[in-house]
């Protein structure tokens, strides 16, 4: 028997602050619509919305006292069992709102964390999500301290404290202990991931990462390119028309017909107000983008809010240290629009080289054009040469094998003959060994 979804009321304060970045100043109505989609992704049923314009959030209640009363009445009228707020609430705001509304309260950060918890499949993702949730919960325990200490005794001894304060301190110790355990486990996983990353670096293949807003079609692009190049079905990753369908990063070897192979990595999607705890917890996963030679910033061109989503992605990339990596904007889902011709490549307004492409990831011609653009870009500074390396200089042969894409190896009397696509810097370094 299918369980009925929990009915929820959505609430948000439209505030204007001078210090907002372009990525943060997302259209408020779009942000509320996104909150509704996030709620649905967590199997909630939004039954109403209450909003308010404010110069700044109310310190104690997030929204004004009168508006909070309106929320309480609306929740009762709509039979809502939960109220979800469109910002991160302080511990004090959350406690006060629970008291005023007499209902459970969830903020945007908590909602996103719940979605991540439901979507996590691998051990790494589960550990990362649990770490982020505990980091989110810990200060909220501290925020409850004042209320709970009223139950304690007047003495400073542990034995005379009330049950509430004792429970608070035990909970805090338990969370801190669990965080230490999680950090130890994640450090080992990070070491394993770093080992795998070094192996990919040693392959000499260019590294390309798919980045972008959640549900823009990154996994679809990855699977489509795998299918186009005849890869096995078991190499494909999970894809679905939902927010945060994939939380793990996956790297696949793409083998175009012209032999210009590259590694393509799918990364976790971004979203407006992505919790800082999640960015920190998923740091090792996001580093796949930081270490890429090229970023494919995938945007849902059919979504009216795609310009703001691109800005959010750019800001998040800058936050994780990937802002300076070359990128191409991939405008996906063009088949859902009637006012654009596709597939096509266009140069940016301020540069002469192509930096954007309009595609439908399900269309073969789009995939051919995208593959060619990626290869032309990542191999633009590569040259195919043959080196004859004397056996005495094994270090040179090892270096070329690590940093170039070696297509043929032959052992001759004079030394090792390597045919490889190499970065220009590597060609110059070992020019003395080049043979015609």
C-alpha positions in Angstrom: 0.0 0.0 0.0 1.4 3.4 -1.1 1.9 5.8 1.8 0.2 9.2 1.4 2.8 12.1 1.0 3.1 14.5 3.9 1.3 17.7 3.3 3.6 20.7 3.7 3.3 24.5 3.7 6.1 26.6 2.1 7.2 30.0 3.5 9.7 32.5 2.4 10.9 36.0 3.0 11.9 38.1 0.0 14.8 40.1 1.4 17.2 42.5 -0.4 20.8 42.8 0.9 23.6 44.9 -0.5 26.2 42.2 0.0 24.3 39.6 -2.1 26.4 38.2 -5.0 24.9 37.8 -8.5 24.4 34.1 -7.8 22.6 34.8 -4.5 20.3 37.4 -6.0 18.2 34.8 -7.8 14.6 35.7 -8.6 12.6 35.1 -5.5 9.6 33.6 -7.2 11.9 31.1 -9.0 13.5 30.3 -5.7 10.1 29.5 -4.2 9.2 27.3 -7.2 12.5 25.5 -6.7 11.7 25.0 -3.0 8.4 23.3 -4.1 10.4 21.0 -6.4 12.8 20.2 -3.6 9.9 19.3 -1.4 8.5 17.0 -4.0 11.9 15.4 -4.4 11.7 14.6 -0.7 8.2 13.1 -1.2 6.3 16.0 0.4 3.2 17.5 -1.1 3.2 21.3 -1.1 -0.3 22.5 -0.4 0.3 26.3 -0.1 2.7 29.1 0.0 3.1 32.2 2.3 5.6 34.9 1.4 6.6 38.3 2.8 8.8 41.2 1.6 11.3 42.3 4.2 14.4 44.5 4.3 16.1 41.8 6.3 14.9 38.5 8.0 13.3 39.0 11.4 15.9 38.1 14.0 13.7 36.0 16.2 11.2 34.6 13.8 12.7 34.9 10.3 9.3 36.5 9.2 7.3 39.1 11.0 5.0 38.0 13.9 1.9 38.8 11.9 3.0 36.7 9.0 3.9 33.9 11.3 0.3 33.9 12.6 -0.8 33.8 9.0 1.4 30.8 8.4 -0.2 29.1 11.4 -3.7 29.7 10.1 -2.8 28.6 6.6 -1.2 25.4 7.8 -4.4 24.6 9.8 -6.6 25.4 6.9 -4.6 23.2 4.5 -4.1 20.5 7.1 -0.3 20.8 6.7 1.8 18.7 9.0 5.1 20.5 8.3 6.3 24.1 7.4 9.3 24.4 5.2 11.2 27.8 5.0 13.1 29.0 2.0 16.3 29.9 3.9 18.6 28.6 6.5 17.1 29.3 9.9 19.2 30.1 13.0 18.7 27.7 16.0 16.8 30.5 17.8 14.5 31.1 14.8 13.8 27.4 14.4 13.0 27.0 18.1 10.8 30.1 18.2 8.9 29.1 15.0 8.2 25.6 16.4 6.7 27.2 19.5 4.6 29.7 17.6 3.4 27.4 14.9 3.0 24.3 17.1 4.3 22.3 14.1 7.5 20.7 13.0 9.7 23.2 11.0 12.3 22.5 8.3 14.5 25.0 6.6 16.0 24.8 3.0 19.3 23.5 4.2 17.7 20.7 6.2 15.4 19.8 3.2 18.4 19.5 0.8 20.3 17.4 3.4 17.2 15.1 3.6 17.2 14.7 -0.2 20.9 13.9 -0.2 20.3 11.4 2.5 17.6 9.6 0.5 19.7 9.7 -2.7 23.0 8.5 -1.3 23.9 5.1 -2.6 27.6 4.5 -2.3 29.5 4.3 1.0 31.4 7.6 0.3 28.2 9.5 -0.5 26.5 8.1 2.7 29.5 9.1 4.8 29.6 12.6 3.2 25.9 13.2 3.8 26.0 12.0 7.4 28.9 14.3 8.1 27.1 17.3 6.6 23.9 16.5 8.6 25.8 16.2 11.9 27.7 19.4 11.2 24.3 21.1 10.5 22.8 19.6 13.7 25.6 20.4 16.1 25.1 24.2 16.4 21.4 23.7 16.6 21.9 21.6 19.7 23.9 24.6 21.1 21.0 26.9 20.2 18.7 24.8 22.3 21.0 25.1 25.3 19.3 28.0 26.9 15.9 26.3 27.0 17.3 23.0 28.3 19.4 24.5 31.0 16.3 25.8 32.8 15.7 22.2 33.7 19.1 21.9 35.4 20.0 22.3 39.1 21.7 25.2 40.7 24.9 23.4 41.4 27.7 22.9 38.9 28.0 19.2 39.5 26.8 16.8 36.9 24.7 14.8 39.3 22.5 17.8 40.1 21.8 18.8 36.5 18.4 18.3 35.0 17.7 15.5 32.5 17.4 18.0 29.6 20.9 19.5 30.0 22.4 16.0 30.5 20.7 14.8 27.3 22.0 17.9 25.4 25.6 17.3 26.5 25.4 13.6 25.8 24.0 14.3 22.3 26.7 16.8 21.7 29.4 14.4 22.7 27.9 11.6 20.6 27.8 13.8 17.5 31.4 15.0 18.0 32.5 11.4 18.5 30.6 10.3 15.4 32.1 13.2 13.4 35.6 12.1 14.4 34.8 8.5 13.2 33.4 9.8 9.9 36.4 12.0 9.3 38.7 9.1 9.7 36.7 7.0 7.3 36.5 9.8 4.8 40.2 10.5 5.0 40.9 6.9 3.9 38.4 7.2 1.0 40.0 10.5 0.0 43.4 8.7 -0.1 41.9 5.9 -2.3 40.3 8.6 -4.6 43.6 10.4 -4.8 45.3 7.2 -5.9 42.7 6.7 -8.6 43.1 10.3 -9.7 46.9 9.9 -10.0 46.3 6.8 -12.2 44.1 8.9 -14.5 46.8 11.6 -14.5 49.4 9.0 -15.5 47.2 7.9 -18.4 48.1 11.1 -20.3 44.5 11.5 -21.3 42.9 15.0 -21.1 40.4 15.3 -18.2 36.9 16.8 -18.8 34.3 17.3 -16.1 30.6 17.8 -16.4 29.4 20.5 -14.0 26.1 22.4 -13.6 22.8 22.9 -11.9 21.0 19.8 -10.6 18.8 18.2 -13.2 20.4 20.0 -16.2 21.2 16.7 -17.9 24.9 16.0 -17.0 24.4 12.3 -16.5 22.3 12.1 -19.7 25.2 13.7 -21.6 27.7 11.2 -20.1 25.5 8.2 -21.0 24.8 9.5 -24.5 28.5 10.0 -25.2 29.2 6.5 -23.9 26.5 5.1 -26.2 27.7 7.1 -29.2 31.2 5.6 -28.8 29.9 2.0 -28.4 30.7 1.7 -24.6 29.2 -1.2 -22.6 25.8 -0.6 -21.0 27.2 -1.3 -17.6 29.4 1.8 -17.9 26.4 4.0 -17.9 25.3 5.9 -14.7 21.9 6.4 -13.2 19.9 9.2 -14.8 16.4 10.5 -14.0 14.4 13.7 -14.4 14.7 14.7 -10.7 16.7 16.9 -8.5 20.0 15.4 -7.3 19.5 12.1 -9.0 23.2 11.4 -8.8 25.4 12.3 -5.8 28.6 10.4 -6.7 31.2 11.3 -9.3 31.8 8.8 -12.1 34.7 8.9 -14.5 34.4 7.2 -17.9 36.9 6.7 -20.8 35.4 8.3 -23.9 36.8 6.8 -27.2 35.8 8.8 -30.3 36.3 7.3 -33.7 39.3 9.6 -34.5 41.3 8.2 -31.5 41.3 11.5 -29.5 40.3 9.8 -26.3 39.5 11.7 -23.1 38.3 11.0 -19.6 34.8 12.4 -18.7 33.7 12.9 -15.1 30.1 13.4 -14.0 29.9 15.5 -10.8 27.2 16.3 -8.2 24.8 19.0 -9.2 24.7 22.5 -7.8 21.7 24.5 -6.6 20.9 27.9 -5.2 22.0 28.1 -1.5 23.7 24.8 -1.6 24.6 24.2 2.1 28.2 25.0 3.0 28.3 21.8 5.0 27.6 19.8 1.9 30.2 21.6 -0.2 32.7 20.9 2.6 31.7 17.3 3.0 31.7 16.6 -0.8 35.0 18.4 -1.3 36.9 15.3 -2.4 34.1 14.5 -5.0 34.1 18.1 -6.3 37.9 18.1 -6.7 37.3 16.1 -9.8 36.2 19.4 -11.3 39.1 21.3 -9.8 41.6 18.9 -11.5 40.0 18.9 -14.9 41.5 20.3 -18.1 38.1 21.5 -19.3 34.7 22.0 -17.7 31.5 21.4 -19.6 29.0 23.6 -17.8 25.7 21.9 -18.7 22.6 24.2 -18.5 18.9 23.4 -19.0 18.1 25.7 -21.8 14.4 24.9 -21.5 14.3 26.3 -18.0 13.4 30.0 -17.9 15.8 30.4 -15.0 18.8 29.0 -16.8 20.8 32.3 -16.7 20.6 32.5 -12.9 21.4 28.7 -12.7 24.6 29.3 -14.7 25.6 32.2 -12.4 25.0 29.9 -9.4 27.2 27.2 -11.0 30.0 29.8 -11.8 29.9 31.1 -8.2 30.1 27.5 -6.7 33.0 26.7 -9.1 34.8 29.8 -7.8 34.1 28.8 -4.2 35.8 25.4 -4.7 38.8 26.7 -6.6 37.7 25.8 -10.1 36.8 29.3 -11.3 39.8 29.6 -13.6 39.5 26.3 -15.5 38.6 26.7 -19.2 34.9 25.9 -19.8 32.3 25.5 -22.5 28.7 26.1 -21.7 26.5 23.3 -23.0 23.0 24.5 -23.5 21.1 21.2 -23.3 17.4 20.3 -23.9 17.1 22.6 -26.9 14.5 20.2 -28.3 12.0 21.6 -25.7 12.3 25.1 -27.3 10.9 26.2 -30.6 12.9 29.4 -30.9 16.5 28.0 -31.2 18.3 26.1 -34.0 20.4 23.3 -32.9 22.9 21.7 -32.8 25.3 24.6 -33.3 28.5 26.0 -31.9 28.9 29.7 -31.1 31.9 31.8 -29.9 31.5 33.9 -26.9 30.9 37.7 -27.2 34.3 38.6 -25.9 36.5 35.8 -27.3 37.1 34.3 -30.7 37.1 30.6 -29.8 33.9 28.7 -29.3 32.8 28.6 -25.7 29.1 27.5 -26.0 27.2 24.8 -27.8 23.4 24.2 -28.2 22.4 20.6 -28.2 19.9 17.9 -27.4 21.7 15.1 -25.6 19.5 12.5 -27.1 20.3 13.5 -30.7 23.3 11.8 -32.5 24.2 15.0 -34.5 24.4 17.0 -31.3 26.7 14.4 -29.7 29.0 14.4 -32.7 29.3 18.1 -32.6 29.9 18.1 -28.9 32.5 15.4 -29.1 34.4 17.3 -31.8 34.3 20.5 -29.9 35.6 18.8 -26.7 38.4 17.1 -28.6 39.4 20.2 -30.6 39.6 22.1 -27.3 41.5 19.7 -25.1 43.8 18.6 -27.9 44.4 22.1 -29.2 47.8 22.2 -27.4 48.7 18.6 -28.2 51.0 17.5 -31.1 51.5 13.9 -32.4 55.2 13.1 -32.5 57.5 10.1 -32.3 60.3 9.9 -29.8 63.3 7.5 -29.9 64.4 7.4 -26.3 67.8 5.8 -25.4 67.5 3.0 -22.9 69.9 5.0 -20.7 67.3 7.7 -20.3 64.5 5.6 -18.9 63.3 8.7 -16.9 62.4 10.5 -20.2 60.4 7.5 -21.4 58.6 7.2 -18.1 57.7 11.0 -18.2 56.3 10.8 -21.7 54.3 7.7 -20.8 52.8 9.6 -17.8 52.0 12.9 -19.4 51.3 12.0 -23.0 48.8 9.7 -24.8 51.0 7.0 -26.1 49.4 5.2 -29.1 52.4 2.9 -30.0 55.5 1.5 -28.3 58.3 -0.3 -30.2 61.6 -1.5 -28.7 64.5 -1.0 -31.1 68.2 -1.5 -30.8 68.8 2.2 -30.3 66.1 2.7 -27.7 62.3 2.9 -27.1 60.2 4.3 -30.0 57.1 6.1 -28.6 54.4 7.6 -30.8 52.3 9.9 -28.7 50.0 12.9 -28.6 51.8 15.3 -26.3 51.3 18.7 -24.8 53.5 21.3 -26.5 55.6 21.8 -23.3 56.5 18.1 -23.3 57.4 18.2 -27.0 59.8 21.1 -26.3 61.3 19.3 -23.2 62.3 16.2 -25.2 62.7 17.7 -28.7 66.2 16.2 -28.9 64.6 12.7 -29.1 62.0 13.5 -31.8 62.4 11.4 -35.0 60.6 12.1 -38.3 
